[in-house]
Amino acid sequence: MRSILLLAAAPLALAAVSAQAQSGAISLDTLKSVTETLSSDAFEGRAPTTPAEDKTVALIAERFAKAGLKPGNNGSWYQDVPLVEITNSNVSPLSFTGGKTPLAFDLHKDMVIGTYRVVPNIAISNSDVVFVGYGVNAPERGWNDYAGVDVKGKTVIILINDPDWQKPDVGGTFNGRAMTYYGRWTYKYEEAARQGAAAAIIVHDTEPAAYGWKTVDSSWTGPQLGADDVNNHMDQSQAVGWIQKPAAEALFTSAGKDFAALAAAAKQPGFKAVPLGVKASVSFDNAIKRSKSKNVIGILPGKARPDETFLYTAHWDHLGRCMPDETGDDICNGALDNATGTAGLIAMAEAHVKAGAADRSLIFLAVTAEESGLLGSKYYAENPVYPLARTVSGVNMDGLNILGPTKDVTAVGWGKSGLDPILEKAVKAQGRYISPESTPEKGFYYRSDHFSLAKLGVPMFNAGSGDDLVAGGKAQGMKIAAEYTDQHYHQASDEYDPNWNWDGAVQDLQLYYALGREVANSSVWPNWNKGDEFRATRDKSLADAGK
């Protein structure tokens, strides 16, 4: 439970964080009032393309204008984002035949299922099932779980996270405890599709997934949004989904296999995919609706180099109507995730406008459909209003700290770029220290909107309050963070609480203000460290821009 930002840039030759950069005036009233309003039942969980979207984006644009920003998209506050909504129904059990015992797993109880394909129905019948371990094809790491096996038209069963996720420290083939993108569920579906799999089913296990089954079930229930595509995503697998671990164990037993033994084998180099000798079937219908959602964009034009930009982002959306809880509440209000970040974006705009224009332009971008796979930020990155080659860096805000001030700041992606020193100086100026990620296995680096921009080369900040609470220390911070993930994340209980302690949020926002102000008033051009996965993309964009 910390802000999600990404940090990366070239060395900034700055002796200290300037006094001006530290002086951001963050409005507590803005944080409270905007968060409370956006997460009220009247906004119905802020699902994109619903009537609640119109109210949400209008409020953000109104507050941007009130703060003193200018419309950021050629005179408009909005950027249209084409989306397609798929709602499945008549979902059959996910059944397996050919083993010792026929099995049929039910929706919600045992599995969730869906599709990226924009088609009226999906029917998979008697598809051969293959266990592909962690479903990773990483030639640069000498690893290919699909080597020697043809899965075209077949159903693949995949483990979540990286093969070495249980390593107690960081380092090694897949960076040990720190998840790589190969460990994310999105990657596993992407690779399965590249391999031609008809269906890709991930085994849910709470620890390596970093969240419980309730979160998966809630997130996959109801309308599912995707980016619109002229080819209707026909290059994707027909079906994608998750299966509970006990159901997977039952499947392997029926197939005469030992799940635990094969899961252990999948962690070893040279693992070979294992056909299970059973066949899978599943079917469902799809209701399809095409529509356009909106990103909201405001700008504080730069006074010296207005064509160079620094970006602040936060996603305004949440899940809308979701699985009812025990009380019957079916609105996932998304108070912490991410009404707080949206409120922080507005408060950040207010602070910068009060301080006056920086040398570079400051862009404030509230993106849509983060919860559906970073769709709004992905669309902006691929269709930027301000060229990415002239976007210097940025800060993303995804869930502010409402527990109180911390002694530390956690930097996700530490060591990836040359911006680490400026973060260190800004953190030191606050009297805090930088701590390593306490849960690197959760892959926060790949789970919010900074990743869309990073993939296309733009260095982005990723830092926020750590677990070392001023009142309670690390043990208390980690305990409360774990409770939030288990009891509230992507659930109806993520609601505004007037008793929240906003001191930590203000602390972090002042840090983000300082970082943005410093970079926006400098003349450096950030880059990733040599050897980083995003370095080549940034090198090319800077070269094309003559930097």
DOKOLTI-582211 format. One line per 3 residues: number of its first residue (from 1); their letters; for each residue x, y, z of C-alpha. Coordinates in Angstrom, 3 decimals. Each point is the difference from the previous one (the first is absolute). Example, Ala and Ser with C-alpha at 12.3 -4.5 7.8 and 13.67 -1.06 7.14 Angstrom:
% residues 2
1	as	12.300:-4.500:7.800; 1.370:3.440:-0.660;
END
This chain:
% residues 547
1	mrs	0.000:0.000:0.000; 2.129:2.777:-1.319; -0.059:2.482:-2.836;
4	ill	0.942:-1.553:-3.309; 2.539:2.126:-1.829; 2.922:-0.893:-2.152;
7	laa	3.423:1.548:0.292; 2.462:0.219:-2.839; 2.160:2.585:-1.697;
10	apl	3.550:1.061:-0.771; 2.258:1.520:2.675; -1.050:3.455:1.055;
13	ala	2.981:2.088:1.026; -1.742:1.746:2.843; 1.706:0.783:3.259;
16	avs	-3.259:-0.016:1.923; -3.730:0.164:-0.456; -0.844:3.679:-0.256;
19	aqa	-2.038:1.803:2.611; -2.589:0.862:-2.645; -0.365:-3.654:-0.945;
22	qsg	-0.733:-0.966:3.600; -2.645:2.649:0.574; -3.024:-1.586:-1.668;
25	ais	-3.183:1.009:1.820; -2.181:-3.122:-0.020; -3.656:0.647:0.807;
28	ldt	-1.325:-2.446:2.572; -3.515:1.180:-0.759; 0.450:-0.947:-3.664;
31	lks	1.263:-3.457:0.923; -2.908:-0.687:2.327; -2.840:1.527:-1.998;
34	vte	0.975:-1.420:-3.398; 0.662:-3.474:1.414; -3.282:-0.047:1.904;
37	tls	-1.987:1.191:-3.021; 1.562:-2.324:-2.572; -0.359:-3.039:2.261;
40	sda	-3.590:0.698:1.019; -2.763:-2.364:-1.098; -1.237:2.762:-2.309;
43	feg	3.017:-0.718:-2.234; -0.767:-3.751:-0.003; 3.615:-1.118:0.048;
46	rap	1.071:2.140:-2.990; -0.118:-2.718:-2.659; 1.010:1.316:-3.440;
49	ttp	-2.703:0.384:-2.672; -2.765:0.109:2.621; -2.035:3.101:0.947;
52	aed	2.359:0.323:2.980; 2.861:0.768:-2.390; -1.671:3.187:-1.237;
55	ktv	-0.299:1.276:3.558; 3.571:-1.012:0.832; 1.812:1.569:-2.944;
58	ali	-2.146:3.150:0.247; 0.998:0.411:3.648; 3.705:-0.452:-0.797;
61	aer	-0.124:2.484:-2.878; -1.865:2.483:2.191; 2.603:-0.303:2.759;
64	fak	2.869:0.293:-2.489; -1.530:3.208:-1.334; -0.597:1.317:3.514;
67	agl	3.625:-0.759:0.875; 1.130:2.193:-2.900; 1.057:-2.578:-2.602;
70	kpg	-0.719:0.368:-3.707; -1.763:-2.700:-2.053; 2.755:-2.383:-1.012;
73	nng	-1.165:-1.524:-3.292; -0.050:2.756:-2.619; -2.597:2.020:1.880;
76	swy	-1.879:-2.975:1.455; 0.223:-1.562:3.442; -0.587:-3.461:-1.437;
79	qdv	1.677:-2.687:-2.100; -2.355:-2.661:-1.326; 1.095:-3.590:0.687;
82	plv	-1.738:-2.622:-2.203; -1.053:-3.018:2.075; -1.981:-3.156:-0.456;
85	eit	-2.031:-1.486:2.850; -0.616:-3.746:0.191; -2.473:-1.486:2.470;
88	nsn	-0.170:-3.769:0.040; -3.031:-2.109:0.913; -1.164:-3.599:-0.169;
91	vsp	3.410:-1.071:1.214; 0.300:-3.757:0.043; 2.133:-1.769:2.593;
94	lsf	3.649:-0.391:-0.977; 0.006:-3.754:-0.484; 2.787:-2.539:-0.412;
97	tgg	-0.444:-3.524:-1.369; 2.313:-2.896:-0.708; 1.466:-0.258:3.484;
100	ktp	-0.800:-2.351:2.845; -3.023:2.126:0.918; -1.960:2.475:-2.150;
103	laf	0.196:3.471:1.545; -2.190:3.089:-0.362; 1.076:3.261:1.640;
106	dlh	-2.570:2.720:0.637; 0.220:3.721:-0.708; 0.964:2.105:3.053;
109	kdm	0.356:-2.996:2.318; 2.822:-1.718:-1.876; 0.896:2.154:-2.974;
112	vig	-0.513:3.209:-1.950; 0.062:0.155:-3.791; -0.164:2.608:-2.749;
115	tyr	1.387:0.976:-3.377; 1.771:2.854:-1.758; -1.542:-1.017:-3.316;
118	vvp	-2.894:2.179:-1.127; -2.337:-2.792:-1.064; -3.575:-0.901:1.056;
121	nia	0.885:-3.386:1.468; 2.892:-2.213:0.990; -0.080:-3.790:-0.166;
124	isn	3.031:-2.126:0.786; -0.620:-3.724:-0.276; 2.326:-2.870:0.889;
127	sdv	3.168:2.117:-0.065; 3.145:-1.889:1.020; 1.377:1.320:3.306;
130	vfv	3.693:0.749:0.541; 1.727:1.193:3.165; 2.562:2.614:-1.089;
133	gyg	1.447:0.870:3.400; 0.336:3.767:0.334; -0.787:0.567:-3.679;
136	vna	3.189:1.994:-0.596; 1.885:0.423:-3.260; 3.048:2.130:0.811;
139	per	2.881:-0.766:-2.395; 2.203:2.690:1.546; -0.243:-1.903:3.284;
142	gwn	0.451:-3.423:-1.541; -3.545:-1.081:0.894; -2.832:-1.341:-2.145;
145	dya	-2.870:-1.918:1.577; -1.463:-0.568:-3.463; 3.112:-1.624:-1.473;
148	gvd	-0.701:-3.263:-1.764; -3.773:0.145:0.343; -2.695:1.146:-2.433;
151	vkg	-2.944:1.519:1.858; -1.934:1.291:-3.025; -3.678:-0.560:0.684;
154	ktv	0.728:-1.405:3.445; -0.763:1.142:3.554; 3.012:0.999:2.073;
157	iil	0.120:-0.022:3.798; 2.402:2.610:1.365; 1.477:0.864:3.402;
160	ind	-0.063:3.620:1.173; 3.150:2.076:0.672; 3.598:-0.885:-0.957;
163	pdw	1.734:-3.362:0.395; 2.246:1.358:2.772; -2.604:2.012:1.907;
166	qkp	0.633:-1.969:3.195; 3.650:0.988:0.100; 0.389:2.029:3.223;
169	dvg	2.062:2.773:-1.570; 0.303:1.935:-3.250; 2.200:-1.175:-2.878;
172	gtf	0.342:-2.962:-2.300; -1.631:-1.073:-3.246; -3.316:1.748:0.678;
175	ngr	1.223:2.375:2.716; -1.113:-2.285:2.822; -2.555:1.466:2.356;
178	amt	-0.533:3.043:-2.224; -2.542:-0.841:-2.691; 0.897:0.638:-3.625;
181	yyg	-2.547:0.647:-2.727; 0.213:-3.706:-0.844; -1.778:-0.648:3.297;
184	rwt	-3.029:2.180:-0.723; -3.258:-1.581:-1.101; -0.215:2.374:-2.958;
187	yky	3.300:-1.291:-1.375; -1.076:-3.632:0.391; -3.098:0.559:-2.124;
190	eea	2.027:1.939:-2.576; 2.539:-2.808:-0.355; -2.654:-2.725:-0.104;
193	arq	-1.655:1.876:-2.870; 3.320:0.292:-1.834; 0.369:-3.764:0.365;
196	gaa	-3.465:-0.568:-1.479; -1.721:-1.377:3.116; -3.787:-0.242:-0.214;
199	aai	-0.351:0.657:3.731; 2.365:1.229:2.695; -0.881:-0.756:3.615;
202	ivh	2.094:1.316:2.901; 0.078:-1.859:3.314; -0.879:2.385:2.825;
205	dte	2.182:-0.207:3.099; -0.325:2.928:2.393; 3.643:0.551:0.938;
208	paa	1.570:0.097:-3.485; -3.064:1.755:-1.458; 0.216:2.654:2.754;
211	ygw	-3.773:0.033:0.534; -2.760:-2.398:0.962; -2.686:-1.691:-2.056;
214	ktv	-2.572:2.659:0.915; 2.074:2.578:-1.846; 0.234:-2.168:-3.108;
217	dss	-3.699:-0.859:0.046; -1.094:3.600:0.526; 2.314:1.322:-2.711;
220	wtg	-1.251:-2.535:-2.574; -3.697:0.408:0.799; -2.263:2.086:-2.208;
223	pql	0.913:2.010:-3.114; 3.661:-0.286:-0.987; 1.598:2.849:-1.930;
226	gad	2.697:-0.276:-2.630; 1.574:2.236:-2.591; -1.999:0.098:-3.214;
229	dvn	1.783:-1.693:-2.882; -0.739:-0.133:-3.732; 0.853:-3.714:-0.007;
232	nhm	-2.219:-0.741:3.035; 2.990:-1.469:1.867; -0.242:-3.212:-1.998;
235	dqs	3.711:-0.559:0.621; -0.784:-0.669:3.671; -0.920:-3.314:1.623;
238	qav	-3.679:-0.858:-0.170; -0.304:-0.131:3.781; 2.087:1.250:2.905;
241	gwi	-0.635:-0.458:3.692; 1.039:-1.199:3.430; -0.596:-3.211:1.937;
244	qkp	0.229:-0.439:3.751; 3.020:-2.001:1.175; -2.092:-2.809:1.604;
247	aae	-1.827:-0.445:-3.303; 3.332:-0.159:-1.834; 1.240:-2.613:2.455;
250	alf	-3.136:-2.065:-0.626; 0.556:0.307:-3.748; 3.589:-1.243:0.248;
253	tsa	-1.066:-2.880:2.250; -2.636:-1.046:-2.515; 2.691:0.121:-2.692;
256	gkd	2.236:-2.266:2.111; 2.468:2.801:0.692; 1.418:1.519:3.185;
259	faa	-0.709:3.751:-0.029; 2.538:0.832:2.712; 2.760:-1.989:-1.712;
262	laa	-0.628:1.566:-3.408; -0.237:3.493:1.513; 3.389:-0.579:1.623;
265	aak	1.454:-1.302:-3.268; -1.259:3.121:-1.794; 2.359:2.114:2.111;
268	qpg	3.072:-1.730:-1.442; 1.862:0.980:-3.191; -0.738:-2.361:-2.855;
271	fka	-3.565:-0.760:1.115; -2.007:-1.645:-2.757; -3.742:0.514:-0.422;
274	vpl	-2.121:-2.980:1.032; -3.107:-1.151:-1.927; -2.586:-1.037:2.591;
277	gvk	-1.831:-2.457:-2.226; -3.378:1.635:0.667; -2.240:2.238:-2.069;
280	asv	-1.618:3.323:0.937; -3.340:1.469:-1.025; -1.679:3.302:0.819;
283	sfd	-2.471:2.319:-1.699; -1.651:3.368:0.573; -1.800:2.781:-1.831;
286	nai	1.198:3.589:-0.277; -1.965:3.234:-0.097; 2.120:2.570:-1.833;
289	krs	-0.143:3.766:0.279; 2.407:2.434:-1.636; 0.394:3.414:1.558;
292	ksk	2.456:2.735:0.778; 1.324:0.881:3.419; 2.024:3.083:0.859;
295	nvi	3.366:0.991:1.333; -0.010:3.476:1.582; 2.972:2.260:-0.790;
298	gil	1.018:3.372:1.425; 3.164:2.024:-0.542; 1.988:2.678:1.804;
301	pgk	2.053:1.346:-2.930; 3.727:0.394:0.556; 1.522:3.456:-0.025;
304	arp	3.342:-0.855:-1.622; -0.337:-3.294:-1.909; -3.746:-0.663:-0.287;
307	det	0.489:-2.748:-2.600; 1.790:-2.121:2.617; -2.337:-1.668:2.463;
310	fly	-0.091:-1.630:3.413; -2.984:-2.267:0.621; -2.153:-0.651:3.079;
313	tah	-2.454:-2.900:-0.336; -2.684:-1.798:2.014; -2.831:-2.287:-1.081;
316	wdh	-3.530:1.169:0.778; -1.819:-3.298:-0.627; -0.918:-2.923:2.223;
319	lgr	-2.104:-3.175:-0.324; -3.514:1.447:0.174; -2.554:-2.630:0.991;
322	cmp	1.678:-3.149:1.282; -0.637:-3.177:1.976; -2.241:0.858:2.999;
325	det	1.575:-0.380:3.400; -1.660:-1.601:3.037; -2.157:3.109:0.493;
328	gdd	-1.187:0.045:-3.609; 2.151:3.014:-0.915; 0.855:-0.370:-3.703;
331	icn	1.765:3.320:-0.616; 3.787:-0.169:-0.084; 0.498:3.642:0.975;
334	gal	3.774:0.045:-0.469; 0.683:2.603:2.676; 3.658:-0.754:0.526;
337	dna	0.309:-1.501:-3.490; 0.040:2.545:-1.539; -2.207:2.868:1.143;
340	tgt	2.909:0.984:2.253; 2.436:0.139:-2.931; -2.430:2.024:-2.102;
343	agl	-0.445:2.423:2.890; 3.793:0.149:0.284; 0.258:0.860:-3.701;
346	iam	-2.374:2.931:0.461; 1.797:1.147:3.163; 3.302:-0.220:-1.894;
349	aea	-1.383:2.220:-2.762; -1.110:2.556:2.588; 3.428:0.052:1.639;
352	hvk	1.892:0.488:-3.259; -2.322:2.721:-1.247; 0.450:1.886:3.277;
355	aga	3.779:-0.229:-0.400; -0.144:1.261:-3.580; 1.143:-1.511:-3.255;
358	adr	3.146:-2.115:-0.097; 2.456:0.140:-2.888; -1.524:-3.109:-1.549;
361	sli	-3.708:-0.626:-0.395; -1.750:-2.078:2.652; -2.641:-2.408:-1.266;
364	fla	-2.718:-1.407:2.269; -1.550:-3.158:-1.431; -2.909:-1.899:1.590;
367	vta	-0.249:-3.271:-1.919; -2.830:-2.453:-0.465; -0.210:-3.810:0.148;
370	ees	3.079:-0.718:2.089; -1.901:-2.771:1.723; -0.663:-1.619:-3.372;
373	gll	3.676:-0.280:-0.905; 1.484:3.525:-0.053; -2.080:0.770:-3.091;
376	gsk	-0.231:3.781:0.368; 3.700:0.524:0.608; 0.853:-2.485:-2.760;
379	yya	-2.157:1.937:-2.442; 1.596:3.291:1.021; 3.505:-1.472:-0.295;
382	enp	-0.774:-1.303:-3.489; -1.881:3.185:-0.995; 1.733:2.714:2.033;
385	vyp	-1.282:3.547:-0.029; 3.525:1.067:0.984; 2.748:-1.950:-1.820;
388	lar	1.637:-2.624:2.186; 3.410:0.973:-1.346; -0.525:3.390:1.652;
391	tvs	-1.640:-1.371:3.153; 2.851:0.274:2.471; -1.327:-2.151:2.821;
394	gvn	-3.036:-0.431:2.190; -1.652:-1.040:3.254; -2.944:-2.378:0.347;
397	mdg	-2.273:-0.059:3.057; -1.925:-3.184:0.712; -1.294:-0.170:3.565;
400	lni	1.214:2.568:2.519; 1.133:-0.750:3.542; -2.898:0.479:2.431;
403	lgp	1.692:-1.674:2.993; 2.135:2.910:1.154; 3.566:1.192:-0.625;
406	tkd	2.838:-2.440:-0.557; 3.695:0.134:0.718; 0.806:-1.609:-3.334;
409	vta	-0.715:0.185:-3.711; -0.074:-3.172:-2.081; 1.389:0.325:-3.514;
412	vgw	-1.385:-2.622:-2.379; 2.450:-0.543:-2.831; 2.923:1.368:1.972;
415	gks	3.235:-0.308:-1.976; -1.664:0.145:-3.406; 0.918:3.577:-0.768;
418	gld	2.130:2.993:0.744; -2.767:1.853:1.797; 0.673:-1.847:3.227;
421	pil	2.250:2.788:1.350; -2.653:2.693:-0.282; -2.482:-2.217:1.783;
424	eka	2.532:-0.588:2.739; 0.535:3.729:0.453; -3.703:0.777:0.041;
427	vka	-0.678:-2.781:2.494; 2.886:1.122:2.196; -1.366:3.553:-0.050;
430	qgr	-3.157:-1.395:1.589; 1.977:-1.756:2.700; -0.922:-3.428:-1.372;
433	yis	2.042:-2.896:-1.363; -0.356:-2.302:-3.023; -0.924:-3.602:0.716;
436	pes	-0.086:-3.015:-2.320; -3.347:-1.447:-1.019; -1.465:-2.131:2.771;
439	tpe	-2.094:-2.019:-2.459; 1.904:-0.013:-3.317; -1.777:-3.224:-0.945;
442	kgf	-3.210:1.982:-0.552; 1.371:1.624:-3.139; -1.236:3.530:0.705;
445	yyr	2.314:1.244:-2.744; -2.303:-1.541:-2.624; -3.357:0.729:1.567;
448	sdh	-0.709:3.648:-0.605; -0.009:2.643:-2.696; 3.654:0.996:0.165;
451	fsl	0.747:-3.347:-1.687; -1.808:1.008:-3.218; 2.338:2.963:-0.390;
454	akl	3.111:-1.817:1.199; -0.491:-2.710:-2.633; 0.214:2.718:-2.654;
457	gvp	3.114:1.517:1.537; -1.219:2.806:2.253; 1.748:-0.055:3.400;
460	mfn	-2.610:0.050:2.742; 0.171:0.336:3.767; -1.139:-2.907:2.180;
463	ags	0.398:0.795:3.681; -2.164:0.563:3.030; -0.479:-0.576:3.711;
466	gdd	1.637:-3.130:1.302; -1.140:-2.118:2.929; 1.967:1.726:2.777;
469	lva	-2.801:2.019:1.571; 0.977:2.810:2.340; -2.709:-1.340:2.304;
472	ggk	0.345:-3.768:0.116; 3.104:-0.789:-2.034; 0.438:-2.643:-2.686;
475	aqg	-1.966:-2.762:1.689; -3.127:2.137:0.221; 0.429:1.351:-3.522;
478	mki	0.372:-3.448:-1.522; -2.914:-1.357:2.036; -2.412:2.691:-1.153;
481	aae	1.182:-0.234:-3.613; -0.624:-3.761:0.018; -3.452:0.518:1.537;
484	ytd	-0.917:2.478:-2.734; 1.048:-2.416:-2.746; -1.935:-2.856:1.552;
487	qhy	-3.127:1.812:1.157; -0.470:3.047:-2.244; 2.050:-0.061:-3.223;
490	hqa	-2.417:-0.178:-2.974; -2.886:-0.646:2.356; -3.117:1.919:0.977;
493	sde	1.565:0.937:3.345; 2.548:2.392:-1.554; -1.988:3.010:1.192;
496	ydp	0.848:3.488:1.225; 0.660:0.280:3.733; -0.128:3.467:1.588;
499	nwn	2.451:-1.262:2.634; 2.829:-0.571:-2.469; 3.313:1.609:0.894;
502	wdg	1.029:2.100:-3.017; 3.394:1.095:1.348; 1.794:-2.737:-1.941;
505	avq	-1.788:0.904:-3.216; 1.004:3.641:0.365; 3.554:-1.092:0.754;
508	dlq	0.148:-2.038:-3.224; -1.684:2.661:-2.115; 2.549:2.541:1.142;
511	lyy	2.679:-2.453:-1.092; -1.624:-0.382:-3.440; -0.311:3.755:-0.270;
514	alg	3.686:0.397:0.781; 1.064:-2.597:-2.549; -2.189:1.440:-2.745;
517	rev	1.021:3.586:0.702; 3.681:-0.846:-0.011; -0.095:-1.915:-3.279;
520	ans	-2.301:2.545:-1.657; 2.412:2.819:0.851; 3.086:-1.919:-1.159;
523	svw	1.396:-0.497:-3.501; 0.960:-3.684:0.311; -1.496:-2.785:-2.115;
526	pnw	-0.650:-3.108:2.064; 0.906:-3.490:-1.114; 0.044:-3.527:1.350;
529	nkg	3.229:-1.624:1.105; 1.976:-1.939:-2.576; -1.307:-3.531:-0.340;
532	def	-3.485:0.907:1.221; -2.899:-1.468:-1.979; -1.265:3.459:-0.994;
535	rat	3.362:1.623:-0.847; 0.027:-0.781:-3.745; -3.474:1.469:-0.519;
538	rdk	0.937:3.204:1.803; 3.320:0.292:-1.837; -1.813:-0.132:-3.304;
541	sla	-2.642:2.549:0.966; 2.601:2.452:1.298; 2.098:-0.458:-3.124;
544	dag	-3.040:0.644:-2.191; -0.655:3.176:1.999; 3.610:1.114:-0.346;
547	k	0.780:-0.416:3.701;
END
